[in-house]
Structures are given as structure tokens and as C-alpha cells.
Amino acid sequence: MIDSVSLEPFIQFGREATHKSSGKKFLFTHSEIFPGTFSSTTETADYLLRVLAIKTNAVLKQGPLGMQQISEASKGHFSILGFAGNTAPDHIDHFHALYYFLRKL
């Protein structure tokens, strides 16, 4: 279950990032791992997109370090990129690819 109260600062910042004139940039990446006891990154991404009324597009692209990108959503300087993988190494790939994601900002 999503803790909407805890996500409110991210929603506000994301809302501001959708307006390029704000100068704010928001990039969220996620794998398909489901932790079971708390909200997954996929569930959190879906929640942010729903609240901000941003449509997700299915894609199939090569990402950094051999990652397979399967979705993307963006508006202004707000972006969410979804990647295949439901294992711990798939999840950790996002940290190893941080150089790539930071360059996108």
C-alpha cells in the first residue's frame, strides 16, 4: 500500500519539474522487483504518474550496462524510466548506472 503522505514532497517536486521554467529536474528509474512488505519502485512510479496525470509509454530499448528499458514517461523535466528485472542484481544495476542517469539530467 502506497504511503501517500510520505510521497507528497516527491509529488510536489515532480509537479514543479513538469514545468521547464521551474529549473527543477526529476529523474526516477525503477526495476520490476517487488519487495512484498513495502511499496515497490514500480508501484511508487505508477502512483506518481497517476497523481501527476502523466502517461506511461511501453518501449523496448537497450539501457546502460545491458539493462533493458521497458517503459518511459515524461513531461517537462520530469521523467520516469522503467527497466526489466526482478532480482536484486537487476535492482542494483541502477546504482551502477548512476553515471548514465546523471548525464541525462
Stockholm file with secondary structure:
# STOCKHOLM 1.0

chainA/1-105         MIDSVSLEPFIQFGREATHKSSGKKFLFTHSEIFPGTFSSTTETADYLLRVLAIKTNAVLKQGPLGMQQISEASKGHFSILGFAGNTAPDHIDHFHALYYFLRKL
#=GR chainA/1-105 SS CCCHHHHHHHHHHHHHHTSGGGCCCEEEEECSCCCSSSCCHHHHHHHHHHHHTCCCEEEEEECGGGCEEEEEEEETTEEEEEECCCSHHHHHHHHHTHHHHHHHC
#=GC SS_cons         CCCHHHHHHHHHHHHHHTSGGGCCCEEEEECSCCCSSSCCHHHHHHHHHHHHTCCCEEEEEECGGGCEEEEEEEETTEEEEEECCCSHHHHHHHHHTHHHHHHHC
//
